[in-house]
Amino acid sequence: MTPKERTTFTLSAQVKHELESVVPKSRRSRFIEQAIVDALKEKHQKIFLGLIDDIEPVGIDLDSAELVGQLRENGINRVRP
């Protein structure tokens, strides 16, 4: 089990009131932690998808069977263009 650490952050009065009215006191920490985990996951996915979108296509004059054969034979870093 991961050790827990106490932290402090500020919420708007409206968000605090809604949190208190919707989530029981005994479950708020878990609720907030899961919301943060979900938000971080979404942020990381957006970063990753942005990186993928920025990849420049590489021209390789091989059909897919030849490419797979070279990958199997030589490894991914040694494909000859």
C-alpha positions, -999 to +999 in steps of 0.1 A: +000+000+000+014+034-010+019+057+020-003+087+022+008+123+026-013+152+038-015+182+015-033+215+013-049+232-017-075+258-022-109+254-039-135+279-049-164+281-024-187+267-050-166+236-057-160+231-020-198+233-013-206+209-041-179+184-031-192+185+005-228+180-006-221+151-031-192+131-015-194+118+020-167+132+043-152+097+048-147+093+010-135+128+000-098+121+001-102+090-021-125+109-044-101+138-049-071+115-053-089+095-080-100+128-097-063+139-098-051+105-110-077+106-138-068+142-148-030+134-148-037+103-170-056+125-194-028+151-194-002+124-201-023+109-229-026+144-245+012+149-243+018+114-258-007+119-286+010+153-293+043+136-296+029+110-319+013+138-341+048+155-343+066+124-357+078+130-392+071+101-416+101+082-427+103+069-462+114+033-465+113+017-500+102-017-487+068-034-487+055-045-453+067-081-456+103-069-464+102-044-436+090-071-411+117-094-423+144-068-418+130-060-383+131-096-373+166-101-388+183-069-378+163-053-350+143-021-351+173+003-351+189-013-382+163-011-409+179+001-441+160+028-459 
